[in-house]
Amino acid sequence: MSSLRPSNIVVGAASGVIGMLAMDVLLWRRARRAGSDDGFVEWEFSTGTTFDSYESAGAPAQIGRRLARLGGVELPTERAGLVADVVHWATGVGWGVASGALVATSPVPALPAGVVGGVAAVTVAYGGLGAVGIYDPVWEYDAATLWQDVSAHLVFGATTGIALWALRRVRS
């Protein structure tokens, strides 16, 4: 346990990126099994995709649009893919930083901290996004759909935790 220094924040952010890559590879492989023929980079980054609306671009795009509106900015629909990508990655990095801060300032080990971050992310998604109408209420989802999302976030959390552990070791 130490104090929260800038280097702890960088390690947390890097761990979040690694966790996001692991989660997104899992989701991409699931999409491929379901019939998608997109390569990983094409699937991962939707900036080149044209969306009819922010709703069709997914939850991250809708969150970004709402945040921009709070600041008085109206984002054009042509930017929905870019907004989705930025919010998606910023969220993963943010959960990595939170997990890293937990490890740096408490006796919680890296792996549990990462898993807690993954569980918190999916809980906030279904609870918070359901409350503001971006997601349906959690009880309206079937168990298979919930498991697909929860399991992907557990991969994110576990990988983030392992990355936190490894990067903290390399740094010391």
JOJO-V377953 format. One record per residue. N is the residue number from 1. PHI is phi in radians with two decimals (* if undefined). Layout:
# JOJO-V377953
N_PHI + N_PHI
This chain:
# JOJO-V377953
1_* + 2_-2.50 + 3_-1.63 + 4_-1.45 + 5_-1.88 + 6_-0.93 + 7_-1.14 + 8_-1.15 + 9_-1.18 + 10_-1.10 + 11_-1.09 + 12_-1.09 + 13_-1.11 + 14_-1.09 + 15_-1.13 + 16_-1.09 + 17_-1.10 + 18_-1.13 + 19_-1.09 + 20_-1.09 + 21_-1.06 + 22_-1.10 + 23_-1.09 + 24_-1.24 + 25_-1.10 + 26_-1.03 + 27_-1.11 + 28_-1.13 + 29_-1.11 + 30_-1.10 + 31_-1.11 + 32_-1.09 + 33_-1.11 + 34_-1.48 + 35_2.05 + 36_-1.19 + 37_-1.96 + 38_-1.19 + 39_-1.25 + 40_-1.05 + 41_-1.11 + 42_-1.08 + 43_-1.21 + 44_-1.16 + 45_-1.90 + 46_-1.64 + 47_-1.08 + 48_-1.56 + 49_-1.51 + 50_-1.68 + 51_-1.97 + 52_-1.34 + 53_-2.77 + 54_-1.18 + 55_-1.10 + 56_-1.29 + 57_-1.50 + 58_1.77 + 59_-1.03 + 60_-1.02 + 61_-1.13 + 62_-1.15 + 63_-1.10 + 64_-1.04 + 65_-1.13 + 66_-1.11 + 67_-1.12 + 68_-1.10 + 69_-1.10 + 70_-1.05 + 71_-1.57 + 72_1.42 + 73_-1.94 + 74_-1.78 + 75_-1.55 + 76_-1.21 + 77_-1.02 + 78_-1.07 + 79_-1.71 + 80_-1.02 + 81_-1.13 + 82_-1.11 + 83_-1.07 + 84_-1.03 + 85_-1.11 + 86_-1.10 + 87_-1.18 + 88_-1.00 + 89_-1.25 + 90_-1.11 + 91_-1.13 + 92_-1.09 + 93_-1.13 + 94_-1.08 + 95_-1.18 + 96_-1.13 + 97_-1.10 + 98_-1.08 + 99_-1.13 + 100_-1.11 + 101_-1.15 + 102_-1.07 + 103_-1.14 + 104_-1.23 + 105_-2.06 + 106_-2.58 + 107_-1.43 + 108_-1.21 + 109_-1.21 + 110_-1.07 + 111_-1.07 + 112_-1.05 + 113_-1.10 + 114_-1.13 + 115_-1.11 + 116_-1.04 + 117_-1.07 + 118_-1.14 + 119_-1.13 + 120_-1.08 + 121_-1.07 + 122_-1.25 + 123_-1.17 + 124_-1.11 + 125_-1.04 + 126_-1.28 + 127_-1.30 + 128_-1.22 + 129_-1.26 + 130_-1.17 + 131_-1.15 + 132_-1.74 + 133_1.48 + 134_-1.42 + 135_-1.83 + 136_-1.25 + 137_-0.99 + 138_-0.97 + 139_-1.23 + 140_-1.52 + 141_-1.61 + 142_-1.38 + 143_-1.06 + 144_-1.12 + 145_-1.12 + 146_-1.06 + 147_-1.10 + 148_-1.02 + 149_-1.33 + 150_-1.07 + 151_-1.11 + 152_-1.13 + 153_-1.27 + 154_-1.18 + 155_-1.10 + 156_-0.98 + 157_-1.12 + 158_-1.13 + 159_-1.17 + 160_-1.05 + 161_-1.10 + 162_-1.12 + 163_-1.13 + 164_-1.02 + 165_-1.02 + 166_-1.14 + 167_-1.20 + 168_-1.16 + 169_-1.18 + 170_-1.09 + 171_-1.22 + 172_-1.49
